Amino acid sequence: MIEAAIEPARFRQVLGHFATGVTVVTTMDGAEPAGFACQSFAALSLDPPLVLFCPGRASRTWPVIERSGRFAVNVLAEGQHHVSQVFGARGADKFAAVGWRTAPSGSPVLEDALTWVDCAVETVFEGGDHWVVVGRVTALGEPSDGRPLLFYRGQYTAAAPVRADVISWAGPDDWL
């Protein structure tokens, strides 16, 4: 069977209908903080605790994370679209736009993030024009009560609560 070529613009349009959370992945480059906005983040395993994120092959921040071997994932809150825009752009000192402190690994934790996940790089796989980076979770932040910043159909949005009786899951083994 011969498969038709998938046009990148159509692929982006269709996958844009899947809402993603917005994160900022950070690390330290010596004494300098580094980071980038990332939508390709997910929980992977409970035992051992693993997460994954997918930086582009042209990312300037990924080589810094790879060298350091450590990173923090900052889950952005619904009002932090400006933080996502700053960390999604090339250039200027991204950390001048936001307050931060360090996680146990030394990676930056952004002020007002919903929570954070501190990790060590475990494994890296090739994934087309991206890398698939698996991180072993070494520490966790305290979650806040806020709502996450989401990206859906090419724009920022936020989640609204859904009545618990509307959705029923098959069982606890279905989700991480």
N, C-alpha and C positions, 0 to 999 in steps of 0.2 A: 504494500500500500504506500502510495506516494502522498506525503503530507504537504499541504499548501503552506507557503511561507506566511508567517505571522508578522504583520506590519507593526513596528514598535509603537506608533501612535495609537493604533487600534488596541494593542495589548495594554497600554497605559490607560486608555479610556475604559476598557472593560474592568481591569483590576482596580481602577479608581472607585468602583462601586463597593469595594471592600474597605470599610473604615479601619484605619490604623491609629494606634496611639503614637504620640510624638515624644521622643526621648532626645537627650543629649548625652553622647558617650564621651567621657573625659579621661584624661591621664595626665601625667607630668612628663615633661621633656627636660630632664635635669631640674632646674628651679623654675621653669616656665610651664604654666598650664597649657594644655591643648585639648580641643574637643570639636565635635561636629554634631549637627542635627541628624537624627536617624529614625526612620519609620520602620525599618526592617529589624525589629527586635521581638523576641518571644521567649517565653519560658520553655525549657526543653525537657528537664528531668527533675523529679523530686529526690531520687536516690541513685547517684549522688545529685546534689543540687546544681543544675546546669542551666544556663541561658544561652541564647545565640543572638548575634546581630550580623548584618551584612553590609560592610562598607564597599563602595565602588573601587574598582582597581585603580582609578585615577585619584583616589582620596589622598590628600596630603597628611591627614591625621592618622590614617591606618598605620603607616610605617612607624610613626612615633609610638603608637600603642603596641605594635609588635615588638619594638625594641625594649619598651619598659616591661612588657609581660603582664601588665595590670591595667585595669580600667574600672570606671564606675559608670553605671547607667542611671541617668537622672530622668525620672518620669515627670513630664511637664504637666502643670495644672492648666485648666481652661483659660485663664487669663494671661498665659505666658507665650502667646503667639509671637510677640516681639523677640523673646529669647530664641525661639526656633528660627526666626528670620535671621538674627545675628549669627547664630551658629551654623546656619545653612549657607551663609555667604562666605566668599573668600576674602582675605585681606585683613583689615585692622585687628587690633587686640580685642578679641571676642569677650574676654573676661573682664574688660573695663566696663561692660554694659550690665554686669550682674555681680551681686555679692556671692562669695563662695567660701567654703571651709574644706578641710580634707577629711576623707574617709580613712578608715584604718590603714588602707594600702598606701595612702598619700594622694590618691586621685581626687580631683575636685568634686565636691558635692555642691550643687547650685542652690542658692537661697530660694525659698518658696517652691521648690519642686515638691510634688506630691509625696514622693519617696525616692529611695535610691537603692541600688544593688551594687556591691563592691565585688570585683571578680579578678581572677587570675586567668590568663589565656591558657586554655587546655589543648585545643586542636584547631587547625585552620584547614578548610577545604576550598578547592576551586569551585566557583559557581558562575559560569558564564562571564559576564563583565563585572562580577562582584566576587568577594570572598565571603565564605560562611565561617564566622568565628564563633567557636564554642568557648564559653567561659565558665570556670568553676566558681560558684558563689562562695565568698569568704566572709561576708558581713552584709547585713541588711539594715536599712533605715527604718524609722518609724513611719508608718503610713499616716497621712493627714486625712481629714474628712472631705477634702475638696473633690472636684470632678476633674477627670483627665482632659487634656487637650487632644483632640482627634483631628485627623485629616481625612476628608471624604470628598470625592468628586472634584479634586483640585482646589479645595479651600479648607480653612480651619473651621472646626465646629466643636461642640461639646455634647456630652451624653446627657440624656434626661432619664430620670428614674423610671423604671418599668415596674408595674404591679407584680409582686412575687407570684400571685396565683395565675398570671397569664402564661408563664413559661414553666414547663416541668421537664427536668432532665431525667434521663434514663437511670442514672445512678452515679455515685461518687467516683467510680473508676473511669468515667468518660472524660473527665477534666483533670488537669494537673492539680 
